[in-house]
């Protein structure tokens, strides 16, 4: 990490061409989708620039993200109750839950925004289920940076949250700046007293001549936007008189209220705002020149993931760390595959994670977990992380493997360990949506020093939540990422690159060939419909096969 002295006093990603255009969220209250995708788009642009590649349009669909955030996936997830899914609020965990399952990010053309007037609310905003897993990039990491304003929250007697300001973490300002340099645009939440773009006059916290915002007391964030830069010399006198921050300095922020609002759609947010929180980095896996991602397959069970309203409290770490409870998921390889990476979800910063991988043999009481490899990784920040295995592992079709994790950190001065498990419940009367968590046998496990327990067994939910909690126990938040290793002989229909695999590289190569027949490919393999011609029919068949390998080729 750089010291503040090495960072410029002013920096604006717009000057580098690394910010996408200002959008307009009306007529819906889905600012969280706009802010998350603004950050993801910015990261994609930065990665392309760093790789010396032509920058893409990077315009992703907020409608796609908003819709699938509140529609069930195979009977599990969050779902709207009496409210249009487009109009439900959200937070970074909601975006991460959707995008980490490779549900998006989809291009805007896949599910375009249908309008911005009140009348447009009556249009059909649903997105076809066939588009659920359409994605231009895949989310790889999402990390929560520390907030400069440190606030302690308690629940008051009236059931509302009460915040107590504890002081400023000035080092957090430096960390956020460095993250902007390293990762691009960053998401942030804050309390916006001007909740609609057409409000007139000063709000209680925003100066509407300079569009400078400073919240001078702890308030729950109600709006999400994205930071594109900073200005250390931005004067505190630009803020409302009588409610000015303690010092100069502000973030340059892109709003989601069109360019007619603010400073061409932007405003300044004081470094010292007491409501600013959830400063989140988004990092994408971008396709290579052949259209291939780092991983071909994403195994998971946690359709709720980080969007779970409820989370388990940390557990006190025993003196012997080996006695700490671990969590695990068991997966079955669908074909010949190499396990290359796994996901880790950390609820707390400064976490240390032990990862073990096992091969499963036997059945019933004779089941054996054969240890294959393990490693220990550390994370400065809470969030969702993808970890490359130091020693990737190969599995044959139908073979089962287990990914086990123990996650250690510190909470309120205590050494603790956390167990990232999704939890469902019914609370639509408060939130406008319910969450359904499902759990099948032979999926998720609690692991103890003397063995493991299938979480679907009777009594596990009571062990974790207590009796009659009314909550639904779901799966462990662990994903497994693999690449296909099952080789095909040269000339196999669909393997147009001739590398022994049928994947997105073949689709990209065939698409390029149809635009320019000088592109090299294996001609015998390219006629995937076997009609004697190479045309868009072959491209469509190959795309269908990549989505469903039971589709016939040749």
Buried (B, 14 or more C-beta within 10 A) or exposed (E): EEEEEEBEEEBBBEEBEBBBEBBBBBBBBBBBBBBBBBBBBBBBBBBBBEEEEEEBBBBBBBBBBBBBBBBBBEEBBBBBBEBBBBBBBBBBBBBBBBBBBBBBBBBBEBBEBEBBEEEBBEEEBEBEEEBBBBBBBBBBBBBBBBBBBBBEEEEEEEEEEEBEEEEBBEEBBBBBBBBBBEBBBBBBBBBBBBEEBEBEEBBEBBBBEBBBBBBBEBBEBBBBBBBBBBBBEBBBEBBBEEBBBEEBBBBBBBBBBBBEBBBEBBBBBBBBBBBBBBBBBBBBBBBBEBBBBBBBBBBBBBBBBBBBBBBBEBBEBEEEEEEBBBBBBBBEBBBBBBBBBBBBBBBBBEBBBBBBBBBBEEEEEEEEBEEBBBBEBEBBBBBBBBBEBEEBBBBEEEBBBBBBBBBBBBBEEEBBBBBBBBBBBBBBEEBBBBBBBBBEEEBBBBBEEEEBBBBBEEEBBEEBBEEEBEBBBBBBBBBBBBBBBBEBEEEBBBBBBBBBBBBBBBBBBBBBBBEEEEEEBBEBBBBBBEEEEBEEEBBEBBBBBBEEEEBEBE
